[in-house]
């Protein structure tokens, strides 16, 4: 442990675009409540802080259907329906889901999250995103997505309005006094309405102030506007870095922004993505990793690489053994996604790049024994490259079962993570005060 710091652990839970082919994976995991329940209860057994669900609002348009037909993550549950069900079968782990500010309304989002906060006993969180995909815009009758300037202006106002709605009532407004016949105190109403460029809301919210006051907010945008939005209002920030120097530079940049918004640096936890494939020995872990990697389809991996990590670059003209040329166009495309081309090794072939991106989504990749993995996690944590990690899966539920059974005990032995939950709410787990 470094001073009073304790490593936070989150897990982004989805079946993986290609890992569904693993022999141990649940092939229908994207629509299996039993799979999600198994994972949630496993993570809670490991005293994780956060069970996190990402989300998009489309399957895609103009996609390579042959490549897409080999991938999972084209379908899945609406996050808050699933999280509400998981609230019943868990008791401590935080439950964070993704909601876009581009295609929702603050009143709806504030009510949905406050409801989950009550249903879970104070464990709800919102991953705030601004949707960028044209295929998402098309599902809402738009020809293209909003510009970055428009998206973040809307998101800033969306956050302001949502926070105001969550504070519509004082904590003691609802007295429910049978003797006097008064259900709530009129002077407990605080919301006076919101009128802005994007939203006009009469209010108040028709649910009391929730157990956490304000549910936890997470964010992952890496543009200048995204970084400022996180510094202003996020409690957790997900990050992408495949090397410690990159992680440290990002960590320092984000933390220095918080005082400008009247916040202490420790008010925001930065959690880089991590794929950790653990075995009792390094050889066992490498065998687990290779068994899945051998099943990956090159065309599908190339489509993922070109469609997400290298937007605007046509990779169909390159074969699996070709080395991606070092051009300004490709470097600029990679930089727009925060994609570190060097992280896959020197002069990687397109197959190697595609396999690496498909396995870890260009995050930190660790394959080894419990001590191998814990060594790197501790180095990043003590070296101020991370406040913790957001774990990705190689296949479900096995990746998280192995991590909880093998790596968590090693992290506990080193005093880096908790052995048991001390509090009951997600704010308790993250060391965040309940807003007044």
N, C-alpha and C positions, 0 to 999 in steps of 0.2 A: 504494500500500500504506500502511496506517495502522499504524505501528510494526511489530510482528511479526504482525499480523493478516493473514489471507488469506481472501478471499471463498470460501465453500463453495458448490458447485453440486450440487443434487440434481434429479432429474426423476421426477415421478409419472407412470408410463407406463400409459395406458389409451386406448382409441380415442376417448373423448369421447362423451357421451350423444347429441349431435346432429351432431358434426363428421364422422361417417362419410359424410354426404351430399356432402362436398366432392369435386370432380372428381378431386383428387390423392390422396384418402384410399384406404386399403385397406379395403373394406367388410366383409370378414370378418376384420379385424385382431384381434378379440377372441379368436379361436381359431387364429391363424396364427403358428406358431413363426418363420417366415421374417420376418414383420413385427417381432416382438420382437427377433429377432437383429439385424436391420438397425438398429433403434433403439439397442440396447445397444452395438453396435460403433461407431455414430455418436457416442454420448455418450462412449465411451471415447476415441475420436479427439479429442474436445474436452476430455479430461482431467477429466471430471466425477467428483465424489466418489461419488455414489450413484445407482443405478438402483433406483427404489422402486415396489413394487406395493401398491396398496390392496386391500381385499377386503371383501365382505359375505357373509353365509351364507343369503341368501334372494333370490328374485326379487321378492317383495312379495306382500301379501295385501290385498284390498280396493282394488286400484289401478284407475285408469282404463285399461282394456286398450287402448282406441283410441289414447290418448295414448302409452301405454307401447310400443305396437307400432311406433312411429316412432323409438324410441331404442335406442342400443346400451347396453352395460354391464348388460344383464339376464343375460347369461351370460359365462363366461370361465374361464380356467385357475385351478386351485388354485395359489396363489402359489409354494409351495416346490417343487412339481413343475417349474414353469417356471424358477425360479431355479437349480435344480440343472442343468437343461439348459443354461442360459445360462452357468453357471460353466465349461462346457467350451469355449465359443466366445468367451470374454473372458479377460483375464489380470490386469486391474488394478482396474476399476471395482467399487465396493462394491455388494452385492446385499441389499436390505432388503425383507422381506415382512411382511404384516400377519397377526397371529394374535390372536384374541379370547381374553381370560382368562375370559370368561363361559361358554364352551362347549368348553373344552379342559382338559387336565391338565398340571401342571408337568413331570412325567416325560416325557411325549410331546413337549412343546415343547422341553425342554432337549436331548433326544436328537436331534430333527429339526434344530435350529439348530447343534448341535455337529457334526453330520454335514455340513451345508452348509459350515461353516467349514473343515473338513478338505478337502472336495471342491473348494472355491474357493481354497484356499491362504490363508485368513484374511481373507475378504471378506464374511462373513455379518453380517446384522443383523436385528433383530426390531422391527417396529412394533407396540407393545403397545396394544391397544384394549380397551374394555369395551363390549360390544354393547348397543345401546339399542332396536333395532327389534323390534316385536311379531312381525313376520313371521319374524324370525330365531328368536325364542323358540319359535314354533309348530313350527319344524322340529326342535326338541329336546324336544317333548312338553310344553311349558309354555304356559299360557294368556296369560302376559304376561312381559315382560322384568323382570329384577331391578331393584329401586329403586336410585337413585344411590348411596345409602349402602351397600347390599349389594354393588353392583358394584365400588366402589372398595375396600371392605374385602377382598373376594376378590382384587382385583388386587394390592393391597399384599402379601398373603400369597403370592400366586402368584409375584410377583417375588422375594420372599425365598427361596422354595423353589427357584426356577429357578437363582438365583445360587449357592445352596448345592450344587445338583446339578452345575453346571458346574465346581465346585471339589471334586468327589468325590475326585480324585486329585491328587497333586503332579505337577509338570511332569516330574520324573525317575522317576516310579513304574514305568514300563514299560521295563525294562532289556533284555529279550529277549536274554539272555546264553546262547548255545548251549553254551558250555563248562561252565557250572554247571547248565544246564538250568532256570534260573529265568526266567520270563517277566516277572513284576513283583515289586517289593519289597512285602512285606506292610505295612511301615511307611509306604508311599506312599499308603495309603488314608486319606482324611480325613473322609468323610461319615459322620455318626453318626445319621442319620435325621432326619425332620421330622415333627412332630405339632402341628397347629394347629387352628383353628376349621373350616377348609374342607378341609384336605388332611392325610392321614397317609401318609408315604412312607418305606419301609424303606431303599431305596437300596442301594448307590451307583449312579450312572449307569454304564451299560455301554458307555461310550466314553471314551477318555482325554481329558485336558484339551486343548482345541482350540488351534489356532495363536494366536488372539487372547486366549486365556484365557477371557474372557467376550465373546461376540459383542456388537456394538454394539447399543444399545437406543434406539429413537426413540419419541416419544409426541406426541399432538396434543390431548389433552383440555384444555378451557379453563374448566371449572368449578373451584371452589376446590380440591376433592379432586384433580382432574386436574393442576392446576398444582403442587400439593405432591408428587404422585407423580413428575412430571417433575423437579422440583427435587431429589428424593431419589435417583432412579436412572437418569434418561435421559441419553444422550449427545447426542442431537439432538432438537429440538422443532420440529414444523411449526406454522406460525401462519397466521392470516388477518387481513389488514389491507389496506384499499384506499387509505389515505392515510398519509403519514409521521408525523403526530402520533399517530395511533392505534397505528402500529407502534412508535413510541418509548415510548409509555406501557406497552404490553405487554412490550417488551424490558426496560424498567427494573423492572417488577413481578416478572418471572420471575427476573432476575439477582439481585435483592436477597434472594431466598428461598434461594439455594444455600448461603451461609455457615451458615445454621441447620442444615444437614445435613452440615456439615464439608467442603463442596466450594467450590472457587474458581469465580468467575463464568465463567471461560473454559472450564470443564469441560463446559458445555452450549452447543451451537451452536443459535441460533434462526434458522429458515429460513422466512420468510413465503412464501406462494404467489405465483406470478407467471405470467401468460400474456403472453408476448412474441411478437408477430407482426412479424417483421423483413423488410425489403426493402432493396435497394441504395439506394433513396430512400424518403422518407416517402410519396410518392404510390404507389409500388409496394406498400409494406406495406399502405396503406389499401385498395388494390384487392384484395389477397389476403384481407384481413379481411372486406371487404364481400361478396366472392364466396361465402363460407361463410354469413355472416349472412343473406343474402337467401334462403337455402334453409331457414332454421329454421321450424319449425311452431309457430304461436302456442299452440295447445291443449296441445302437449307441453311447451312452455316454461312455460306457466302452471301445468301440473301439477307440474313440477319446483319452481317457485317456491313453490307452496303446500304441496307435500308435504315439502319439505326445509328451505327457508330461512325459511318462515313457517308453522311447524307449528300446526295447529289453526285456521287461517284458511281459510274457504271462499272461494276466489277465482273460482268458477264464475259468480258473479253479476256479475262485472265484465267488460266488453268490452275489446278491445285498445286503444282510444283513451281509456279511462277513467283518471283519475288516482287512484292509491290514496289513500284518505282517511287523514289523520293522526289516528289514534285511539290511546288508551292500550293497547287490546287488540293492535293491530298492532305498536305500538312494543315491547310486552313480548314478543311472539312473535319479532320480529326480534332483540331483545337476547338471547333464549335461545339463538340460533344464532350470535351475534356478527356478525349481518348489518347492515351499515351502509347504511341506506336512502338516505342522502344521497350515497353514492358514485356512483350512476348519474346524478347531475345533479339540478338543481332541478326539482321537480314533474314527475317522469318519468311517462309513461303506463305502463300495465301492460305493453304490448308492449315498451317500452324496458327496463323492469325485467326482464322475462322473457328478452329477448334478451341483456342484460348478464349475468344470472345463468347463462344457458345457455352463454355463451362462456367466462367466466373463473371460474365458481363463486364469484363475489363476492370474488375476490382482486384484487390489483393487475393492471391491464390496461395494457400498453404496446404501441402500434402505431406503428412508425416506422423510421427508419434505424438502423444500428448505433450511431452516436453518440447519437441520441435515447435509445435504450434504455439504453446504457451510462451516460449522464449521470444518469438516475434511479436506476439500480442503485448507482452510486457514491455518490450523495447519501444514499440509505438506509443504505448500509454505513458511510460515514464519519460519518454523523449518529447512529449507534448505534440504528438501527431494525431492523437485521438483521445477522447474521453471514454471510449468504449468502441463497440463494433456492432454493425448491422449484418447479421449472418445470412448468407444466401445458401441455397441447398443444391447439392449435386444430384440427389434424388430423394424423394420423400416416401416414408418418414425417416429413412435410414441415416441421412446426414445428421439430423438433429439428435437422433437416439445416440449415435456414436459420440457426438460432441458432448452431450450431457453426461454420458456414462464414462467417457475417457478424459476429455479436456477440462470440463468443469471441476472435477476433483483436484486436478493439478493447479488450476487457477485459485481454488479455495485454499489449497496447501500453501500457496505463496501469499495469501492474504489480499488478493486482487479483487475478488468478488465475494458477495455475501454467502453465508452458509444457510441462512433462513431469512424470510421476509420479516422485517421489523415493523412495517406499517401495513396499511390495508389499501391505500389509494395509489394510483400511478404517480401522483405528485410526491407522496411519501417515498416511493422507490427511487425517484430521481433527485430527491433532496430539495424539492421546490416548495416554497411556502404556498399556502392557500391564499389567493388574492383577496384583499379586504373588499 
